[in-house]
Amino acid sequence: MDEFELFERIKHRDKDAFDMLFRKYYVPLCRFSFAICLSHEDAEESVQDMFVHLWEKAAAINIDTSVKAYLYTSARNYTLNVIKKQQTEQRHLDVYSEYVEGHDSDEKMSDAQIAALIQSGINTLPERCREIFILCKHEGLTYEEIADYLNISKKTIDNQMGIALRKLRDYLQPKLKKLPLISILYLLVWG
């Protein structure tokens, strides 16, 4: 059976076909991803995420070239996204570190104090807003997954997350006035 037939079977939710494709390409794609990011853990995570996406969205995916080319292009894109995310997180950590190093110890708050302050801010959110924020930021669910889980629209999730971030920023900014706004946003979004 050629790979296009195999992929057509995957589009129709054939787990055996998916397993065959996964077994054939997982290790080579991990090696390929590792060559880009130089981290075995990040390479495996990128390839696994790519295969999860492939399984979930197969019905909507149209491959014009070859299945192999599609997989390698997808693996590259997922790996580059991991690298971009890490670079963004590192920039925010650098800003936070500069803040910590540049202030007297009397002005500094410990990470535990900041975490407790953020948690108290989360606790002030309205119940539904808090639930959505926790599912997204603490549990790592996507807006689509949250919408399915709570049986509400993705637009509602988007609106509630906007409300949560605004309320948390307004709650935290006066309490962390010596901490730059970018660091507060980092703590809320990635912390």
C-alpha positions as CSV (number, residue, x, y, z in Angstrom):
1,M,0.0,0.0,0.0
2,D,1.4,3.4,-0.9
3,E,1.5,6.3,1.6
4,F,-1.3,8.2,-0.1
5,E,-3.6,5.2,0.5
6,L,-2.3,4.9,4.0
7,F,-3.1,8.6,4.6
8,E,-6.6,8.2,3.2
9,R,-7.2,5.4,5.7
10,I,-6.0,7.7,8.5
11,K,-8.5,10.4,7.3
12,H,-11.1,7.7,7.9
13,R,-9.8,7.2,11.5
14,D,-8.0,3.9,10.8
15,K,-5.8,3.5,13.9
16,D,-3.8,0.7,12.3
17,A,-2.9,2.9,9.3
18,F,-1.9,5.7,11.7
19,D,0.3,3.3,13.7
20,M,2.0,2.1,10.6
21,L,2.8,5.7,9.5
22,F,3.9,6.6,13.1
23,R,6.2,3.6,13.4
24,K,7.8,4.3,10.0
25,Y,8.5,8.0,10.5
26,Y,8.7,8.7,14.3
27,V,12.4,7.9,14.8
28,P,13.7,9.6,11.5
29,L,11.5,12.6,12.2
30,C,12.9,12.8,15.8
31,R,16.5,12.7,14.4
32,F,15.5,15.4,11.9
33,S,14.0,17.6,14.6
34,F,17.0,17.0,16.9
35,A,19.3,18.3,14.1
36,I,17.3,21.6,14.3
37,C,16.8,22.1,18.0
38,L,19.7,20.0,19.5
39,S,17.5,18.7,22.3
40,H,16.2,15.1,22.3
41,E,13.3,16.1,24.6
42,D,12.2,19.0,22.5
43,A,12.6,17.0,19.3
44,E,10.4,14.1,20.6
45,E,7.8,16.6,22.0
46,S,7.7,18.4,18.6
47,V,7.2,15.2,16.6
48,Q,4.7,13.8,19.0
49,D,2.7,17.1,18.9
50,M,2.9,16.9,15.1
51,F,1.5,13.4,15.0
52,V,-1.3,14.3,17.5
53,H,-2.3,17.2,15.2
54,L,-2.1,14.9,12.2
55,W,-4.5,12.4,13.9
56,E,-6.9,15.1,15.0
57,K,-7.0,17.1,11.8
58,A,-6.3,14.4,9.2
59,A,-9.7,14.8,7.6
60,A,-9.0,18.4,6.8
61,I,-5.4,17.9,5.6
62,N,-4.8,17.8,1.8
63,I,-1.3,16.6,0.8
64,D,-0.2,17.9,-2.6
65,T,3.4,16.6,-2.7
66,S,4.1,13.4,-0.8
67,V,3.3,12.2,2.7
68,K,7.0,12.0,3.6
69,A,7.5,15.6,2.5
70,Y,4.4,16.8,4.4
71,L,5.6,15.0,7.6
72,Y,9.2,16.5,7.3
73,T,7.8,20.0,6.7
74,S,5.4,19.7,9.6
75,A,8.1,18.4,11.9
76,R,10.4,21.3,10.9
77,N,7.6,23.8,11.6
78,Y,6.7,22.3,15.0
79,T,10.3,22.3,16.0
80,L,10.8,25.9,14.9
81,N,7.7,26.9,16.9
82,V,9.2,25.3,20.0
83,I,12.4,27.2,19.5
84,K,10.5,30.5,19.0
85,K,8.5,29.9,22.2
86,Q,11.7,29.1,24.2
87,Q,13.3,32.3,22.8
88,T,10.3,34.4,23.8
89,E,10.3,32.8,27.3
90,Q,14.0,33.4,27.6
91,R,13.6,37.1,26.7
92,H,11.0,37.5,29.4
93,L,13.1,35.7,32.0
94,D,16.0,38.0,31.1
95,V,13.9,41.1,31.7
96,Y,12.8,39.6,35.0
97,S,16.4,38.7,36.0
98,E,17.6,42.2,35.1
99,Y,14.8,43.6,37.4
100,V,15.8,41.3,40.3
101,E,19.5,42.0,39.9
102,G,18.9,45.8,39.7
103,H,16.9,46.2,42.9
104,D,17.9,46.2,46.6
105,S,17.0,43.1,48.5
106,D,14.5,45.1,50.6
107,E,12.5,45.8,47.4
108,K,12.6,42.3,46.0
109,M,9.8,39.8,46.4
110,S,10.6,36.1,46.4
111,D,9.3,33.9,43.7
112,A,7.0,32.3,46.3
113,Q,5.6,35.7,47.3
114,I,4.9,36.6,43.7
115,A,3.3,33.2,43.0
116,A,1.1,33.6,46.1
117,L,0.1,37.1,44.9
118,I,-0.7,35.8,41.4
119,Q,-2.8,32.9,43.0
120,S,-4.7,35.4,45.1
121,G,-5.4,37.4,42.0
122,I,-6.7,34.3,40.2
123,N,-8.9,33.6,43.2
124,T,-10.6,37.1,42.7
125,L,-11.7,36.2,39.2
126,P,-15.4,35.3,38.6
127,E,-16.0,31.6,38.8
128,R,-16.4,30.8,35.1
129,C,-13.5,33.2,34.1
130,R,-11.3,31.6,36.8
131,E,-12.2,28.1,35.6
132,I,-11.3,28.9,32.0
133,F,-8.1,30.6,33.0
134,I,-6.9,27.6,35.0
135,L,-7.8,25.2,32.3
136,C,-5.8,27.2,29.8
137,K,-2.8,28.3,31.8
138,H,-2.4,25.6,34.4
139,E,-3.8,22.6,32.6
140,G,-2.4,23.6,29.2
141,L,-5.7,23.0,27.2
142,T,-6.3,24.8,24.0
143,Y,-9.2,27.1,23.5
144,E,-10.8,24.5,21.3
145,E,-10.4,21.8,24.0
146,I,-11.8,24.1,26.7
147,A,-14.8,25.0,24.4
148,D,-15.5,21.3,23.9
149,Y,-15.1,20.4,27.6
150,L,-17.3,23.3,28.8
151,N,-19.7,23.1,25.9
152,I,-19.3,26.8,25.0
153,S,-17.9,28.6,22.0
154,K,-14.2,29.4,21.3
155,K,-15.2,33.1,21.1
156,T,-16.5,32.9,24.7
157,I,-13.2,31.4,25.8
158,D,-11.3,34.1,24.0
159,N,-13.5,36.8,25.7
160,Q,-13.1,35.2,29.1
161,M,-9.3,34.9,28.8
162,G,-9.2,38.6,27.8
163,I,-11.2,39.5,30.9
164,A,-9.0,37.3,33.1
165,L,-5.8,38.8,31.9
166,R,-7.1,42.4,32.3
167,K,-8.4,41.8,35.8
168,L,-5.2,40.1,36.8
169,R,-3.0,42.8,35.4
170,D,-5.2,45.4,37.2
171,Y,-5.0,43.4,40.4
172,L,-1.2,42.8,40.2
173,Q,0.2,46.0,38.8
174,P,-0.3,48.1,42.0
175,K,1.0,45.3,44.2
176,L,4.0,44.7,42.0
177,K,4.6,48.3,40.9
178,K,8.4,47.9,41.0
179,L,8.2,45.0,38.7
180,P,8.0,46.0,35.0
181,L,4.7,45.4,33.2
182,I,6.3,43.0,30.8
183,S,7.3,40.8,33.7
184,I,3.8,40.8,35.1
185,L,2.4,39.7,31.7
186,Y,5.1,37.0,31.5
187,L,4.1,35.7,34.9
188,L,0.5,35.6,34.0
189,V,0.9,34.1,30.5
190,W,3.9,31.7,31.0
191,G,4.4,31.5,34.7
